[in-house]
Amino acid sequence: MMLIPRRSLLTLCLALAMPLIAQSAPPATVVDAAALSDQKQGANWLAYGRNFYEQRYSPLTQIDTQSVSKLGLQWSLPLPRDHSLLGTPVVVDGVMYFSGSWSVTRAVDARTGKLLWEYDPESIKHAGDRLRIMWDSNRGLAYWKGTLVICTIDGRLIGLDAKTGKQRWSTQTTDPSKPLYISGHPKVFRGLVLIGNGGTEFGASRGYVSAYHITSGKLAWRWYVVPGNPADGFEDPSQEMAAKTWTGEWWKFGGGGNVWNGITYDPDYNQILLGTGNGSPWNRKVRSPEGGDNLFLCSIVALDADTGEYKWHYQTVPGETWDYNSSMDIVLADLEIEGKTTKALMHAPKNGFFYVLDRADGKLLSAEMFAKVTWATGIDMKTGRPIEAEGARYEDGEELVWPGPLGAHNWHAMSYSPKTGLVYIPKQELPALFNDTGVKMVDWRSPYFGMDTAVDMGLGGDVPANIASSSLMAWDPLKQAKVWEVPQPEYWNAGTMATAGNLVFQGGISGEFAAYDARDGKKLWSVNVGSGISAPPITYEVDGKQYVSLLVGFGGAGVSLAGGTALSRYGWSYRAQERQLLTFAIDGSKPMPDVGAPVVPKPIVPADFKVDMELAKKGSDIYTNTCVICHGAGAVSGGYAPDLRASAIFATPAALKAVITQGTLVPNGMPQYKDLGDAELEALQHFVRAQAAAGAKATEAAKEKEKTAAQ
């Protein structure tokens, strides 16, 4: 008998066991075109809409209509430095990646929430004057073969090593001298990454999308949404075609069309589908004075994915003049239409119509209203054009129109369940009074790092409570009809997610995160997270366990730009609640974190300050041009930025000057306005003081009304 040394025996045992260990360990996921085309796998959430098809549908069934009642908090990650959290995390092999405020990006263990690494692109330091037209938020990131791609509000695209968070490359996708920003998410496909930008309201903007090589960040191709000056020649035949639909000297105003969201890669036709933006400026009377369809504004445009060459388009709003961009998500699905399977796309843009198109050629298959619409009475199926209502273009200078600029459906993602055949839409109804009687049509000039749309929507005044309504709506895309609808408060409720467990998940303005039966809309489970929700949820599986995750941090243009009493009354004030990443699972037992109580700002009304209404009127114009995009309509903050009516800074001219013209709060994201003099600051102070007095008066009146009702 031969004796084997103990160390040698251990080595031999390990050698024999290695093949078994290798067989039991799942192989690492290669995130490529094949993985992103796979609609059956559910363990990972590989992209913004889970995969190329943008359905936001998961085949996981562990959490279903029966087990969802057992859902509880599994883990949470506090995010004290974050504010607006709108993004969709990505999960690959048990690691979750997400981008927060100012595109600070983190990787965490998806089982426990343990932080693995963090990367800060220092967006504020890169912004400069562009900070004037930027928010802190973005909607997500992308993953391709070990490279994580993020975008920054100041216009950069950055490739990171997914394992370490180390920067691999960085590319500036916009001209830093122009008022452009990125608030959306990058789209990856076939070794390229595509990105657009925003900025239509803040300068002479000409929209475009750019594709970059994901290994190096070098430009592969670029396509412009609207044509430039014909005297300079056209970049491609599509620009020459589009120029025939414009009038006047549109290029001096940029034209617009910025693609800030709504990008889908279609693997079945190897094409990019773009949802293009609104005009620059909004008012067509200014940018294209003799009319015209103004291609390719407010359109779905198909481009060859390899070259960026134009293939086809469908324009949802010819000659748009209401900010009815088509930058909402474009969902792909195989639909049974007239007895045959059609590779279709579904689209519910701001304008209130739900569209189904054939992806092969862009042919319109059907279109119906899914919300209140007064600008048009329907869609002519012979021409594909909207049947516009008389007077809707505010031809006489003023018109009340549904929907308003925030749209019947904004960027908050809808989802589609192949199991139920239904689309789940976060619908909202909020009108706007368009008025251009004070606009100089001939002498109007584009702003430069300020806001001017060449039409007034009353942003100098408050957005009162109960002026809007919203709902979670289940829509049948074949019958073009509502199946069920759950009413919700106000507007700006978050995006949805559907699962094979016959569930639809959604969060909202009230702070409630809920699961509904996808078949009839019955609420089956909910939890109050203690703060308003703007981001959509995701679901994934690790080690046989299904999780549901959600970023909590109220934000987005509806909160910052519109805001008003409609949103401020919920108490999600600036930095009042700590932001969170929450993850739920069956039998999760962790207590919900205490994020801070709701706080409704109380306007300061100094007894010794007398408002000069003439100065306040001048201050209103300055406020709308410089402050409204963050501090809210009528200086009533929806929670993104401090409520200026309750700010002590506006009590003294010295404090006001230090913050606004000297830039003492730039590190916090508050821009500097060196060009505002003492006279402008005084006017601004009087406007805010006037709004504070009006707010205090309204509060007292409401209290008296409640008191009387109680008696």
N, C-alpha and C positions, 0 to 999 in steps of 0.2 A: 504494500500500500504506500502510495506516494503522498507525502505531506505537502500541502500548499501553504505558503506563508499567509498570515491573516491579511496583510496589505494587498497581496496579489489576488487573494480570493475576493476582496471587496472590489478591486478593479475589474475582475472578470464578471462579477455580478452586475456592475454598472454597465459594462459593455453589452451584456446580454439584454439588459433592460432598456437601453437607449432606443432601439427601434420601437418598442411598445410605447415609450413616453412620446416619441415623435409622432406615432400614429394617433395618440389621444389628444395632443395639442392641436387646436384648429390652426390652419395656415393663415398667415397674415393676409388681410384683404388688400388687394391691389385696386385702388380706386382709379379706374380708367373708363373708357367708353362702354365696355361690356358691363362693368359693375353699375354704372349710372343708367344703363338701359334695362337692368334687371328689375322687373316690377314685383317679383315673387319674394325676394329676400326682405326681411324686416328687422333683423338684428341691428343693422346700422341705419343711421339717418345721414346719407352721404352728401346732400345738397340742400339748398334753400327749400325746394319743394319736395324733398326726399330723393328724387331722381330727376332725370331729364324731362319727365312728363308733367311735372309741376302739379300733380294732383293733391299733394299733401294727404295722401292716403297710405295707411300702414296695414299690411296683411296680418299683423299680430292679433291674437285672439285671447290671450291669457286674461286681459282686462276686457270684460264684455258687459252686456246689459245685466247679467246676474251678479258678477263679482265686483262691479265698479263701486258698489256701496261699501266695500271693505277697503277702498283706497285711502291711504293715509300718508303723511309726510315721511319720506325715507331719509332725506338729508336736505340741508339748506346751506348756502354759501352767502354770507353777507358781503355786500359790495358798497362800502361806505363812501368811496370816491366817485361812484357812478351816479348818473342822474336819469337821462332818457335812455331806456332800454327797449329797443324795438326789434332786435335781431332774432334770427333763427340759428340756434346752435347746430353744429355738425358733430355726429358721433361716428367714430371709426374704431372698431375693435376695443370697445370699452373705454375709449378716451373721448371726452367731449371738448370741443373747441368753440369759443364764442367771443364776439367782439362787443365791448361796452362803450361807455362814453369816450369821445375823442379817439375811437378805434383802438383803445387799449385792449389787447387780445390775450386770452388766457386758455390754458389747457388744464383740465381737471380729470381726475379719476371718475368715470361715469357711475361707478358703484357707490362711491363714498362722498364725492365732492371735494376730495383733497386736491389742493392746488399743485400742479406739476411744474408749470412755468408761466411767466407773464412777459409780454412785450409791449412797450409803450412807444408809439411812433412820434410822440411829441407834436401833435397836430397844432396846438396853440402856438408853439414857437415857430412853426413853419407858415402859419396863416398870414401874419402881417395885417394889412388893411382888409384882407378877405375875411377876417374875423367878423366884420360888420354884417356879412350876409350868410353866416354859418350857424348851424345848430351843432350840438355835440353828438348827435345820433347817427347810426347807420343800421342797415337792415341785415347785415350778415357777411359771411365769408365763403370761400370755396376751397376744395381739396382736390388734388390730383397727384397720384403717384408719390406721396410723401411730401409734397409741397403744399403749404397752406398759403392762400392768397387773400390778403385783406386790402381794403381801400380806405383812404382817409378823407376827411371832410375838406382838406386843402388840396385834393386832386391827385394824390399819389396812389399808385398801385404797388404793393410790396409783397414779395415772395419770402416766406419763412420756412425753415426746416421744421416740419411738424413734430419731430421728436424732441427738439431742444428749444424751439422758439427763436433761434438765431436767424438774423436777416440774411437772405441769399442775394436779393437784388431789390432795387427800388426804382420806379419810373414815374416821372411827373407827366400825367396824362392831359393836363390843362395848361394854358398860358397863365403863369402866376400874376400877370398884370391885369387879368380880366376877372370879373366877379363871377367865377364859376366854382362849383363845389361838387362833392360826391356824397350823397346820403343813401345810396342804394347798395346793392351787393354785386360782386363780380360773378360772371358766368363762365364756367370752364367746359371745354369740349375739344376733342382731337388735338390735345397738346397746346391749345390756345386758351387765352382768357380774355373775355370781352367786358368792356365797361363803357358807360356813358357818363353823363353829368347833369347837374341842374344849374339854374341861374337865370331862367327866362325873365323873371320879374325885376332883376337888379342891374340890367345893362343890355347893350346891343348884342344879344346872344344868338349864335348860329349853332344849332344842335348837331352832334355827331356821335358816332360810336367808334371805338378803336379796339382792335384785336392784337394781343401781344403774345409772344412765345413764352410759355410758362417756365421754361428752363432758364431764360435769360432776361425776360422783361423787355425784349426788343420788339418794336412795332412790326406787325405782320401786314395789317391793312387797316384802312379807315374809310368810313362812309358817312357822308354828310346828309342830314335829314332834309334841309332846305337848300335851294341854290344860292350861290353868292352873286357878286356883281358880274353880269354877263360880259362886261368889257374885259374882265380878267380871264375869261374862258371857263369852261366847266370841267370838273374833275372826272366826270363819266357821263354817259348818255342819259342816265336817269335824272341828272341835274338839269340837263338841257330840256328834257321833257317837263320837269316840274316848273321851270322858269316860265313856261307858257301859261301857267295858272296863277301867276302873280302880276300885280300892277304897281305902278309908281316906282319909287326907289326903295324897295323893301330892304335891300341889303344894308342900308344905312341904319336900320333898326335891328339888324341881325336876322330877323325872321322867326327865330325860336325853334320849336320842335325838339328841345332837349330830352334825351332818353334817360330819365332818372330812375326808372324802375321798369318792370314789364319786359324782361328779356328771356326768351325761351329757346333752347336748342332742340330742334326736331331731328332725332336720329334716323327716322324713317325716310326723310328726304334730304338729309344732310344740309339743313338750312337753319338760319337764324331767323326767329320771328321777333320783331321789335314792336313794342307799343310806344308810339311816338308822342311827343308833348305838344303843348299849346303854343300859340303865337307869341312873338315878341314884337310889340306889346300885345296884350290880349285883344285890344280893340282893333278890329280889321279896318275900320274907317281911317285909322292912322297908318297902319303898316302896309295896307294894300287898298288905297282909296277908291279905286274903280272896281272893287270886288275881286272875284276869282276864288277858286277852290283852295289855293295855297297848299299844294302838295309839298312835302308829305306830312303836314301837320295832322295830329289826331288820327293816326292811321295804324293799321297793322301792316308792316312791311316785311317781306321775306327776302333774305339775302343768301347767296351761296356761302356756306360756312368756311370754305377753304380760301375764297378770294374776296369776299365781301361784295360781289357783284349783285345788282338788283335783279330779283326774279319776278315778284308780283306785289301788289298792294291792294288793300281795301281801306277806304277812308270813312271813318265813322261820323265825322263832323266836317263836311266841306266848308271852307272859309270860316273856321271857328272864331267865335268872338266872346266866349263865356268861360274860358279856362277849362273846357271839357276835354282835357287830354286823355289819351288812351294808354297811359302808363301803368294801368292795372295789370295783374297777372294774366298770362295766356296759358290755359290748361289744355293738354293734349289727351285725346281718348279715341278709341275705336267705337263709333256709334252705329247702331242699326237704323239706317234711314232709307225709307221706301224699299225695304226688303233686301238691302245690301249693306255690307260693312263699309263704313266711310271713315277714313282717317281724318278726324275733325279737330278743330280747336274751338274752345269756348272762352268767351271774353265778356266781362261785365264792367265797362268803363264808367267814368264819371257821369256820362250823359243820360243814364237811366235805362238804356236798352241792353238786353242780353242777346249776344250774337253767337251763332254757330256757323263756322266757315269750313269749307273743304281745304285741307292743308296742301293739297296737290297744286291748286291754282288760285286759291283765295276766293273762290266763288262763294257768295253769300247763300247759305242754305235756309236760314230763318233768323228772325229778329223780332223781339217783343219787349214792351216796357216791363220792368220788374219793380219800378218805383214810380212815384208821382213825377210826371213830366209835363211841362207846359210849353217848352220851347219848340216841340214838334208833336204832331198827332200820330205819327207812325213811320214806318219805313216802306218805301215803294219797292216791292220785290222785283219789279222789272228793271229798275235802274240801280237798286241798292242804296239810293239816296234817301235821307230823311225828308219827311213832308213837314216843312217848317210852319209854325204857327205865325199868323200875321202879327207884326209888331214885336216879335220876340227879340229881334236884334236891336232893341231900344232905338229904333229909327227916329222917334220923336224926342230922344234924349234920355228917357227913363222907362224902365220896365221891371216889374217884379217877376222873377223867373224861378221855376223849379226844374232841376236842382240848382243850388248855388255852386260856387267854385270848389267847395269841398266835395261835391259830387254825391251821387246816390250810392256809389261804392268807391272807396279810395284805395290806397295801397294795402290795406289790411286784407291779407290773402284769403281767398275763398278756397274751398276744398271740394273734391269730387270723389264719390264712392262708386266704384264699378259694381259693388254688391247691391246697392239700392238704386243705382242709376241716377242719383240726385246730386246737385251742386248745392253747397252750403255757403251762403253769402252773408257777410256782415253788412247789412243794408242800412242806409241813413237817409233822412229827408230833411233838408235844411235849405230854404230859399235864399235868394239874394236880390236886393234892389239895385240894379245896374243903372248908373247915371253918369253920362258924359257931357252934361250941359256946361260944365266948367273947364272942359278940355280944349286946348288950342289945337285944332286938328292940323293946321298948316305948320305952325311953329313948334309943335311938340318935339322934344328931344329926349333920347333915351337917358335914363339915369346912369350914374356911375357909382356903384357900391351903395345904392339907395333903392327904395322900392317905389316904383311908379308903373302902373299897368295901363295908363291912358283911359281908365274908367274908374269911377268911385263906387265902392261897395259898402261904404259906411264904417270903415275900420276905425274911424275916430270916435265911434260910439260903442257902447256896451253890447254884448250878445246876451240878451236876457234869458232867464230860465224858461224852459218849456216852449221855446220857439222851434225846437227840432224834435224829431222822433226817430227811433231806430228799431231794428229787430234782427234776429237771426232767422234767415229765411231758407227753406229747402225748396229748390227750384228744379223742375223737370225739364232738361234741355231738349228733349224730343217733343213733348207736348207744348213747350214754351209756356209753362204755367206753374203757379205756386202750388206746392203740396201741403206745406204747413209753415207757420210763422210764430215765433216767440217774441213778444214785445220787449223792448229794452229801453232804459232811460237815455235821454238826450242823444248825443252822437259820439262818434269816435270810439266805438267798441272794437275789440281786437279781432285778429284773424282766426280762422278755424282750422281744425284737423279732424279728419274722419278715419275710422279704423274698421277692420273686418269684424270686430266685436260688436258691430252695429251701433257705434258710438260717434258722437260729434263733440269735441271739446272746444271751449271758447272762454276767454276772460273778457272783462269789461271795465267800464268807467267806475262802476260801483265798488270794485275791488273783489267781486265774486268770480271765482274760477269754477266752471261747471261742466258737467257731462250730460248730454242729452241722448235720448234714443233717436238714432238716425232715421228711423222709419216714421215716427209720429211727432217728434219734438218734445216728448215728455222728459222733464228734468229728473235725472236719476241720482245725481250726486253733485254736491257743491261745497266749496270752502271759501271763506273770506280771507284774503291774503293781507288785508290791512292797508292796501294802497291801490290806486288805479292801475289797470293793466293795458298796455298797448301792443305787446309782442304776442305772436302766435305760439302755441305749444308744439312740442315734438314728442315722439315715443320711440323707444328702442329696447333691445334685449341684451343682457349680459348674464352669462352662466345660467341660462334658462329662466331668468326673471325679467319681466317686462316693467319698464319705468316710463313715467310721463314727466317731462321737464318744462319749465316755464321761467322766462326772465320777467321780473316785476320792476317796472320803472316807468311811470307815466310820462309820455312825451309824443313828439311828432308835431307837424304843422298845425293840426287842429287844436292842439293844446297851446302851442306857443303863439301862433299867429291869430287865431280866432279867440280861443279862450273865453273870456267874459264870465259873467255870473253863471251862465249855463254850465260851466265846468268848475269854476272856483268854489261853488257852494259845497262841493264834495269834500273839501279840506285837504286835497293833495297838494299842498303849498310847497313852494321852493324849499328843498332840503328838510321838509317836515318829517318825512318817512325814509328810513334806510332801505336802499335797494337790495334785492335778493335774487338769487338763482334757487328755485325751489324744484325738488324732485320727489314724485309720489310713486308708491308701489302698493300692491295688495298687502294688507296687514302692517303698513308703515305706521310707526307709533310715536314718532318724534313730535313734540309740541310745536305749534306754529310760532315762529319768532315774533317777538314784540318789536315792531318796526317803528313805532311812534304813533301817537294819536292824530286824528284829523285836525287841521288848523285852518280856519277861515280867516284870512287877513282882515284886520279892522282899519279902515282908512283913518289917517291922521288929519284932523281939521284944527289947525292952530287958530285960537281966538283972535290973535292980533294980525292975521294975514287976510288982506282984502283982495279978492280976485278981480283982476281987470279982464273983462270978457273979450275985449279987442285983442289983448295980448294972448289970451287963452285960445282964440281962434287961430292966430298965427302959430301958436305952439302946437295946435292940433295937426297942422300940415307938417311941421318938423317931426312930430312924433310918428306920424304915419310913414314918413320917408325913412326914418332912422331907427325907431324903437319898437314899432308894432310887431315885427316878425318874431320877437322873443317875449316881450312884456304883455302882449295881448291887446285885442281891440278895446279901445276906450280906456287904456291903462288898467284894465281889469285882468290880472294874470290868471291863466288857466293852470299854472303850477310850474311851467318850465323855468321861468325866471322870477325874481322877486316882484311882488306887487308894489309898483311905485307909489300907489296911493297910501301905502302903509310904511313907506321908506323914510327914515329920518334924514337920509341924504338930501331929500328935497326940501328940508327945513331951512337950510342955509346955502347961500350962493357959493361959499367957499368949498363946502363939501361936494356940491354938485360939479363944480369946476374940476376939482381934484379927480373925480371919478370919470367924468365924460371927456374932458379935454386933455387931462394930464395922464390918464390911463392907469390909475393906481390899482384897478381890479382886472387888468388884462390877464394875469395868471389864472384868474377864475373863469376866464372866457368872456368877460365884459369888454367889448371893443373900445378903442380910443377914437374920438372924433376931434382931431386937432383943428378942423376947419370951422367948428361952431364957436362963435364969439359970445361975448357977454349978453348981447341983445337976444340972440337965439336961445341961450340958456335961461334967460329971464322969461321968455315966452313959453318955453317948455315947462318951467316951474309953475307958471300960472295955469297952463292946461292941466297939469297933474293935480294941482290944488283944486281946480274946478271939478275934476272928476272925483276927487276924494270927497268933496262936499256933497256931490250928487249921490255918491255911494252911501255915505253916512245917512243922508236923508231917506234914501230908499230902504235902508235897513230899519230905520225907526218906523217907517210907514208899514213895513212888513210885520214888525213886532206888534204894532197897534192893531193890525188886521187880525193877527193870531189871538191877541188878547180879547178882542171883541167877539171873535168866533167862539172862543172858549166860554164866554159868559152867556 
